[in-house]
């Protein structure tokens, strides 16, 4: 009896223990090591939505970026501010940075942290086109707008508004220690696990004023992955790669048009152009630049057709260079096409285009030597008297022939082909005296 009661007691205690035990908390980890653009904004938004649906304890965005597009940055910040799940932005690993748009995202987060050996800041707006001078008054408006946007969020977060503003107005950049002491971030942690240990039991104030206590005694980390489409878009969204795809696409299609039937250049060119225009969906494309690039191709074609003594080629190269510089108007150098890539590719396109077109023109100017048209002008001999019909030997073959404008020609006479009608040729008498003088 006592054994039965003891077993029942153990069973009840075990039941109470298992019923009261809390399942591990879920932590959503999002690694963003790229420029800030619409694909990265979409990826982060999807990850936060999943965290909200799954009632995750925390979202950790591990950030390493040189910056990016203003619109994409604002979309990410809006998603963080309105998330029901606390969001920590963690600049990592060591050696990483969160510059420009990345700095805005860091200071707008519920929890801001950095790994040792990282930096953040340098958020001064820059002209989208480096060779276009922006009026001082216009630049002042852009800077003031950025400072106002930053200050409205940072002040609500209880972070240092003055230091945050200096990252914009003075392009200041901060080490983890400077950012922590200055009140821009909350923690310095060597890795995600250390950050989660520090955050366990901490109260986090959401942007709407709601406070959440993080329970991270035990947790599972679910790392988010981009979809295949997002990975492809993110890979080809590098401006230099997009430009190379566009260049290969134009050359491939042009080669196919000038040398029809080869197939491979046309197929390869079409694929590259499709990928380039696919990337244009997420890059800040200036279509005036695209027009200038197509205009350059037209100049290269006209150079062969029109006697311009090289002026059209020069105009085409200039148009190609300026069009390439204008094509992608990124706010940071990483989102622009480098000049050291533009110049050699522009010269290569100019050379290939004019070279291929000259080959085509040269081929069209050659005398036709095959088919019926190749017989015209050939000299032959009468093998069966022409009265006016008969047979002639010309171009290594016996042909049925008829004398042009009637008449007759005896066997052994030399003739010249003047016209081809199906399997019959028109001829006229020919002699050495009728040969044109050189």
C-alpha positions in Angstrom: 0.0 0.0 0.0 2.8 2.4 0.9 4.6 1.6 -2.3 1.5 2.4 -4.3 1.0 5.7 -2.5 4.7 6.6 -3.0 4.4 5.8 -6.7 1.3 8.0 -7.0 3.1 10.8 -5.1 6.0 10.6 -7.6 3.6 10.6 -10.5 1.8 13.7 -9.2 5.0 15.6 -8.6 6.3 14.8 -12.1 3.0 15.9 -13.6 3.2 19.2 -11.8 6.8 19.7 -12.9 6.0 19.0 -16.6 2.9 21.1 -16.6 4.7 24.0 -15.0 7.8 23.7 -17.2 8.1 26.5 -19.8 9.0 25.4 -23.4 12.2 27.0 -24.8 11.8 30.5 -26.1 12.2 31.1 -29.9 14.7 33.6 -31.1 14.6 34.6 -34.8 18.1 35.3 -36.1 18.4 37.4 -39.4 21.8 37.9 -40.9 22.1 40.9 -43.2 25.5 41.3 -44.8 24.7 43.4 -47.8 23.7 46.8 -49.1 20.3 48.0 -47.8 17.9 47.7 -50.7 14.3 46.6 -51.3 15.3 42.9 -51.2 16.9 43.2 -47.8 13.9 45.2 -46.6 11.5 42.5 -47.8 13.6 39.8 -46.1 13.7 41.6 -42.7 9.9 42.3 -42.9 9.1 38.7 -43.6 11.3 37.6 -40.7 9.6 40.0 -38.3 6.2 38.9 -39.5 7.1 35.3 -38.8 8.4 36.2 -35.3 5.0 37.9 -34.6 3.0 34.9 -35.9 5.1 32.4 -33.9 5.1 34.5 -30.7 8.9 34.5 -30.7 10.7 36.0 -27.7 13.1 38.1 -29.7 14.3 39.0 -33.2 18.0 39.5 -33.6 19.2 41.3 -36.8 22.9 40.7 -37.2 24.0 43.6 -39.3 27.1 44.3 -41.5 26.4 46.9 -44.2 28.0 50.0 -45.8 24.5 51.6 -46.1 22.0 51.7 -48.9 18.8 53.2 -50.1 16.8 55.6 -48.0 13.4 54.2 -48.9 14.4 50.6 -48.0 16.0 51.8 -44.7 12.7 53.6 -43.8 10.7 50.4 -44.6 12.9 48.4 -42.2 12.7 51.0 -39.5 8.9 51.2 -39.8 8.7 47.4 -39.5 10.9 47.4 -36.4 8.9 50.2 -34.7 5.6 48.5 -35.3 6.7 44.9 -34.5 5.0 43.2 -31.5 8.2 41.2 -31.0 11.2 43.0 -29.5 13.9 43.6 -32.1 17.6 43.7 -31.3 20.1 45.0 -34.0 23.5 43.6 -33.4 26.5 44.9 -35.4 28.7 41.8 -35.9 30.9 40.0 -36.3 34.1 41.7 -35.3 35.3 43.9 -38.2 31.8 44.6 -39.4 30.2 48.0 -39.7 26.8 49.6 -39.8 27.4 52.8 -41.7 25.0 55.3 -43.3 21.5 53.7 -43.5 22.8 50.9 -41.2 23.4 53.5 -38.4 19.8 54.6 -38.6 18.6 51.0 -38.2 20.8 50.4 -35.2 19.7 53.4 -33.2 16.0 52.9 -34.1 16.0 49.3 -32.7 14.5 48.2 -29.4 17.9 46.9 -28.4 21.1 48.1 -30.0 24.3 46.1 -29.5 27.8 45.9 -31.2 30.6 43.3 -31.2 34.1 44.4 -30.3 36.1 45.7 -33.2 33.0 47.1 -35.1 31.9 50.6 -35.9 28.8 52.6 -36.8 27.9 56.1 -37.9 29.0 58.1 -41.0 25.4 58.8 -42.0 25.8 62.1 -43.9 23.7 62.1 -47.1 25.7 62.1 -50.3 24.7 63.0 -53.9 23.3 60.0 -55.8 25.6 61.1 -58.8 29.1 61.9 -57.6 29.9 64.1 -60.6 26.7 66.3 -60.1 27.1 69.2 -57.7 24.2 69.6 -55.3 23.3 73.2 -54.4 24.3 74.0 -50.8 20.7 75.0 -49.9 19.3 71.7 -51.3 21.9 69.7 -49.4 21.0 71.5 -46.2 17.4 70.5 -46.7 18.4 66.9 -47.2 20.6 66.9 -44.1 17.9 68.6 -42.0 15.3 66.1 -43.1 17.6 63.2 -42.1 18.4 64.8 -38.7 14.7 65.4 -38.0 13.8 61.8 -38.9 16.7 60.4 -36.7 15.9 62.7 -33.7 12.2 61.8 -33.6 13.1 58.1 -33.2 16.2 58.4 -31.1 14.6 60.8 -28.5 11.7 58.3 -28.0 14.2 55.5 -27.5 16.0 57.5 -24.8 19.3 57.6 -26.7 21.7 60.4 -27.3 20.2 62.7 -29.9 23.2 65.0 -30.1 25.7 62.2 -30.9 23.2 60.6 -33.4 22.8 64.0 -35.1 26.6 64.4 -35.4 26.8 61.1 -37.3 24.7 62.9 -40.0 25.9 66.5 -39.9 29.6 65.7 -39.2 29.8 62.2 -40.6 31.0 61.0 -37.1 31.7 57.3 -36.7 31.7 55.5 -33.4 33.5 52.5 -31.9 31.5 50.2 -29.6 32.9 51.8 -26.5 32.2 55.3 -27.7 28.6 54.3 -28.7 28.0 52.6 -25.4 29.4 55.5 -23.3 27.6 58.0 -25.4 24.2 56.3 -25.0 23.8 55.3 -28.6 23.7 51.5 -28.0 22.8 49.3 -25.0 25.3 46.5 -25.0 28.7 45.2 -26.3 28.7 41.4 -26.8 31.2 39.1 -28.5 28.6 36.9 -30.1 24.8 36.3 -30.2 24.8 33.7 -27.4 26.5 36.2 -25.0 24.0 38.9 -26.0 21.1 36.6 -25.3 22.6 35.7 -21.8 22.9 39.4 -21.0 19.3 40.1 -22.2 17.7 37.3 -20.1 15.3 38.8 -17.6 15.8 42.4 -19.0 12.8 44.7 -19.5 12.6 46.1 -23.0 10.5 49.2 -23.8 8.8 49.0 -27.2 8.4 52.1 -29.3 4.7 52.3 -28.4 5.6 52.4 -24.7 4.7 48.8 -23.9 7.3 47.0 -21.8 8.3 43.3 -22.3 10.4 41.1 -20.0 12.6 38.8 -22.0 12.6 35.2 -20.8 15.7 33.6 -22.3 16.6 30.9 -19.6 16.3 28.4 -22.4 15.9 29.2 -26.1 16.2 27.9 -29.6 17.6 30.0 -32.4 15.9 29.8 -35.8 18.0 31.4 -38.5 16.0 32.8 -41.4 17.1 32.2 -45.0 16.2 34.2 -48.1 14.0 32.7 -50.7 15.6 31.6 -54.0 14.2 34.7 -55.8 15.6 36.9 -53.0 19.0 35.3 -53.2 19.2 35.7 -57.0 18.1 39.3 -56.8 20.5 40.1 -54.0 23.4 38.5 -55.9 22.8 40.3 -59.2 21.9 43.6 -57.5 25.6 44.5 -57.2 25.9 47.5 -59.6 29.1 46.4 -61.2 27.6 43.0 -61.9 24.4 44.5 -63.3 26.5 46.7 -65.6 28.5 43.7 -66.9 25.3 41.7 -67.5 23.9 44.7 -69.5 27.1 45.0 -71.5 27.2 41.3 -72.3 23.5 41.3 -73.2 23.9 44.2 -75.7 27.0 42.7 -77.3 25.4 39.2 -77.5 22.2 40.5 -79.2 24.1 42.8 -81.5 26.4 39.9 -82.6 23.3 37.7 -83.2 21.7 40.4 -85.3 24.8 41.0 -87.4 25.6 37.2 -87.7 22.2 35.5 -87.7 22.0 31.8 -87.1 24.8 31.4 -84.5 22.0 31.2 -81.8 24.4 31.0 -78.8 25.3 34.8 -78.7 21.7 35.7 -79.0 20.5 33.3 -76.3 23.3 34.4 -73.9 22.7 38.1 -74.6 18.9 37.7 -74.0 19.5 35.9 -70.7 22.0 38.6 -69.5 19.6 41.4 -70.5 16.7 39.8 -68.6 18.9 39.4 -65.5 20.1 43.0 -65.8 16.5 44.3 -66.1 15.5 42.0 -63.2 18.2 43.7 -61.1 16.8 47.1 -62.2 13.8 46.3 -60.0 15.7 46.9 -56.8 18.4 49.4 -57.9 18.0 53.1 -58.1 18.1 53.2 -61.9 18.3 56.5 -63.8 16.7 55.7 -67.2 18.3 58.7 -68.8 21.6 56.8 -68.3 20.0 53.8 -70.1 19.0 56.0 -73.0 22.5 57.3 -73.3 23.9 53.8 -73.4 21.5 52.8 -76.3 22.4 56.1 -78.0 26.1 55.1 -77.8 25.3 51.9 -79.6 23.5 53.9 -82.4 26.6 56.2 -82.7 28.9 53.1 -83.1 26.6 51.7 -85.9 26.5 55.1 -87.7 30.3 55.4 -87.6 30.5 52.6 -90.2 27.6 54.0 -92.3 28.6 57.6 -92.2 32.0 59.3 -92.9 32.6 61.1 -89.7 36.4 60.6 -89.3 35.9 59.0 -85.9 33.7 61.7 -84.4 30.7 59.4 -84.0 32.9 56.8 -82.3 34.2 59.5 -79.9 30.6 60.6 -79.3 29.5 57.0 -78.7 32.3 56.5 -76.1 31.4 59.7 -74.3 27.7 58.8 -74.3 28.5 55.3 -73.0 30.7 56.6 -70.2 28.2 59.3 -69.0 25.3 56.9 -69.4 27.1 54.3 -67.3 27.9 56.8 -64.6 24.3 57.9 -64.5 22.7 54.5 -64.9 22.7 53.6 -61.1 22.4 56.6 -58.8 23.3 54.9 -55.5 23.8 57.0 -52.3 27.0 55.1 -51.4 30.1 54.1 -53.5 29.2 50.4 -53.1 25.9 51.1 -55.0 27.5 52.9 -58.0 29.4 51.5 -61.0 33.1 52.2 -60.5 34.8 54.4 -63.2 37.6 51.9 -63.5 35.1 49.4 -64.8 33.1 51.8 -67.0 36.0 53.0 -69.1 37.4 49.6 -70.3 33.9 48.1 -70.9 32.8 51.2 -72.9 36.0 51.0 -75.0 35.4 47.3 -75.5 31.8 47.8 -76.6 32.9 50.5 -79.0 35.6 48.3 -80.5 33.4 45.1 -80.8 30.4 47.0 -82.2 32.3 48.8 -84.9 34.5 45.8 -85.7 31.5 43.5 -86.2 29.6 46.0 -88.3 32.6 46.6 -90.5 32.8 42.8 -91.1 29.1 42.8 -92.1 29.5 45.8 -94.5 32.6 44.3 -96.0 30.8 41.0 -96.6 27.8 42.7 -98.3 30.2 44.6 -100.6 31.9 41.4 -101.8 30.9 40.1 -105.2 28.4 37.2 -104.9 30.1 33.9 -106.0 27.4 31.3 -105.2 23.9 30.6 -106.5 22.3 32.1 -109.6 23.4 35.6 -108.7 27.0 34.3 -108.7 26.8 33.5 -112.4 26.1 37.1 -113.6 29.2 38.5 -115.3 30.8 35.1 -115.7 32.5 34.2 -119.0 31.7 30.9 -120.7 31.6 29.0 -124.0 28.9 27.9 -126.4 28.7 24.1 -126.5 25.6 23.9 -128.7 24.8 26.6 -131.2 22.4 29.2 -129.8 19.5 29.9 -132.2 18.7 31.8 -130.0 18.5 28.8 -127.5 21.2 26.2 -126.9 23.8 25.1 -124.4 26.7 26.8 -122.8 29.5 25.8 -120.5 30.0 28.3 -117.7 31.3 28.2 -114.1 32.1 24.5 -114.5 28.6 23.5 -115.5 26.4 23.0 -118.7 23.5 25.5 -118.7 20.6 26.0 -121.0 21.0 29.4 -122.5 19.2 32.0 -124.7 20.8 34.9 -126.5 19.8 38.2 -125.2 17.6 40.2 -127.6 17.5 37.2 -130.0 20.1 36.4 -132.6 22.4 33.4 -132.7 25.9 32.5 -131.6 27.9 29.6 -133.1 29.5 26.7 -131.2 32.8 27.7 -129.6 31.9 31.3 -129.2 32.6 33.0 -125.9 29.6 34.4 -124.0 29.0 36.5 -120.9 26.1 35.8 -118.5 23.8 38.8 -118.1 20.8 37.3 -116.4 19.6 34.2 -114.6 15.9 33.0 -115.0 15.5 29.8 -113.0 17.5 27.1 -114.8 17.9 29.2 -118.0 20.5 32.0 -118.4 20.5 35.0 -120.7 23.9 35.5 -122.4 25.5 37.9 -124.9 28.5 37.5 -127.1 31.9 38.4 -125.6 35.3 39.1 -127.0 38.6 40.4 -125.7 37.8 43.8 -127.3 34.6 44.1 -125.1 36.7 43.7 -121.9 36.6 47.0 -120.0 39.9 48.9 -119.9 41.5 49.0 -116.5 
